[in-house]
Amino acid sequence: MVKIVNTSLIILTCFFCFAYTSSTKKQQEIIVYGSDECHYCIDTKTFLNQNNISFTYYDIDISKDKEQEMLSKLNGAKIPIDSFQLPVVDKNGSIFTNGQNFIAFLKKIIE
């Protein structure tokens, strides 16, 4: 129940960002690397799906090739692989991870 309420709050909070962004920006390529055991990963997928934002999702627990791809991208972006948090996003070649503020992370995806 708490998870549903949190997800709804995230969706409502960021809806205004999507409404503005979808009308003013071109379609972007978004790749999300995560785990289906990670609640932030699940919430990110839910947010993107509910806002009709197209993305590709790779579960790094299932695909070790995609895990290595993600680690390579993190290294290339100079993000330490010993301290990052899932999910990891590749948005048109810009690599970033979830940090302390999940709402800010979601906004960054749709900006």
VOGU-3710 file (C-alpha; in Angstrom, 3 decimals, decimal comma):
1> mvkivntsli> 0,000/0,000/0,000  2,796/2,427/0,912  4,564/1,607/-2,356  1,429/2,452/-4,348  1,030/5,749/-2,501  4,716/6,631/-3,024  4,540/5,789/-6,724  1,369/7,865/-7,110  3,004/10,808/-5,375  6,037/10,583/-7,644
11> iltcffcfay> 3,838/10,439/-10,716  1,747/13,425/-9,637  4,795/15,438/-8,625  6,528/14,956/-11,963  3,476/15,046/-14,219  3,817/18,778/-14,786  7,404/18,248/-15,958  6,310/15,653/-18,494  3,452/17,775/-19,818  5,854/20,631/-20,545
21> tsstkkqqei> 8,675/18,434/-21,817  6,589/16,283/-24,140  5,297/19,306/-25,990  8,629/21,105/-26,313  11,321/18,440/-26,768  11,999/15,838/-29,420  11,897/12,126/-28,639  14,987/11,015/-26,781  16,658/7,636/-26,471  16,528/6,475/-22,866
31> ivygsdechy> 18,119/3,265/-21,594  17,509/2,208/-18,001  19,764/-0,363/-16,349  18,320/-1,796/-13,172  17,130/-4,782/-11,223  13,620/-6,046/-10,669  14,625/-6,431/-7,003  15,234/-2,657/-6,729  12,201/-0,556/-5,763  13,685/2,597/-7,342
41> cidtktflnq> 14,100/0,666/-10,611  10,512/-0,553/-10,489  9,250/2,946/-9,632  11,295/4,435/-12,496  9,811/1,968/-14,992  6,313/2,671/-13,647  6,821/6,422/-13,922  8,108/6,226/-17,498  5,360/3,827/-18,601  2,553/5,832/-17,012
51> nnisftyydi> 3,809/8,976/-18,710  4,162/7,253/-22,101  7,906/7,873/-22,266  9,595/5,265/-24,421  12,676/3,593/-22,987  14,647/0,380/-23,075  15,072/-1,485/-19,796  17,788/-4,011/-19,011  17,663/-6,133/-15,860  21,330/-6,503/-14,948
61> diskdkeqem> 20,548/-9,481/-12,709  19,425/-11,428/-15,786  21,774/-10,075/-18,465  25,428/-10,062/-17,434  26,332/-8,618/-20,863  24,149/-5,589/-20,125  25,643/-5,354/-16,635  29,105/-5,123/-18,212  27,804/-2,561/-20,720  26,441/-0,490/-17,826
71> lsklngakip> 29,729/-0,718/-15,895  31,640/0,349/-18,990  29,368/3,380/-19,404  29,788/4,270/-15,720  33,573/4,100/-16,091  33,417/6,261/-19,208  31,326/8,829/-17,339  33,798/8,780/-14,410  31,114/7,515/-12,025  32,695/5,277/-9,369
81> idsfqlpvvd> 31,382/1,741/-9,693  31,846/1,072/-5,989  29,336/3,709/-4,872  26,612/4,161/-7,514  22,914/3,477/-6,956  20,486/1,813/-9,327  18,914/2,579/-11,642  21,517/3,832/-14,097  20,226/5,879/-17,027  21,800/6,483/-20,408
91> kngsiftngq> 19,934/9,395/-21,957  21,363/10,095/-25,400  24,852/9,236/-24,144  24,568/11,162/-20,881  25,017/8,708/-18,006  23,585/9,348/-14,540  22,374/7,403/-11,534  19,806/7,694/-8,812  21,185/9,756/-5,961  19,788/11,073/-2,733
101> nfiaflkkii> 16,745/12,762/-4,304  14,598/10,365/-6,344  12,217/13,097/-7,562  15,177/15,079/-8,940  16,409/11,888/-10,614  13,053/11,393/-12,366  12,969/15,027/-13,454  16,455/14,648/-14,956  15,229/11,741/-17,072  12,460/13,801/-18,664
111> e> 14,248/17,147/-18,963
//
